[in-house]
Amino acid sequence: MPQPLLRILEMTGADQVLRAFDTVVAAERELGRGDAAGSLA
């Protein structure tokens, strides 16, 4: 990811949201619910 974009994400707190989303997606994948990400959209 480009450094300026990364700084903007960190300043707005968006990086934490993205990290949390990745964690949720990974957890649901482990539980075998691969369609869960599609239902969030």
C-alpha positions as CSV (number, residue, x, y, z in Angstrom):
1,M,0.0,0.0,0.0
2,P,1.4,3.5,-0.9
3,Q,2.8,5.2,2.2
4,P,0.8,8.5,1.8
5,L,-2.4,6.4,1.6
6,L,-1.4,4.4,4.7
7,R,-0.8,7.7,6.6
8,I,-4.3,8.9,5.7
9,L,-5.8,5.7,6.9
10,E,-3.9,5.8,10.2
11,M,-4.9,9.5,10.8
12,T,-8.6,8.8,10.2
13,G,-8.6,5.5,12.1
14,A,-9.6,3.6,8.9
15,D,-6.7,1.3,9.3
16,Q,-8.2,-0.1,12.5
17,V,-11.5,-0.7,10.7
18,L,-9.8,-2.5,7.9
19,R,-7.8,-4.6,10.4
20,A,-10.9,-5.5,12.3
21,F,-12.7,-6.4,9.0
22,D,-9.8,-8.7,8.0
23,T,-9.9,-10.3,11.5
24,V,-13.6,-11.0,11.1
25,V,-13.3,-12.4,7.6
26,A,-10.4,-14.7,8.7
27,A,-12.4,-15.9,11.7
28,E,-15.4,-16.7,9.6
29,R,-13.3,-18.5,7.1
30,E,-11.9,-20.7,9.9
31,L,-15.5,-21.5,11.0
32,G,-16.2,-22.6,7.4
33,R,-18.6,-19.7,6.6
34,G,-17.1,-18.6,3.4
35,D,-20.3,-16.8,2.3
36,A,-20.3,-14.5,5.3
37,A,-18.3,-11.8,3.6
38,G,-20.8,-11.7,0.8
39,S,-23.7,-11.2,3.2
40,L,-22.0,-8.2,4.8
41,A,-21.9,-6.3,1.5
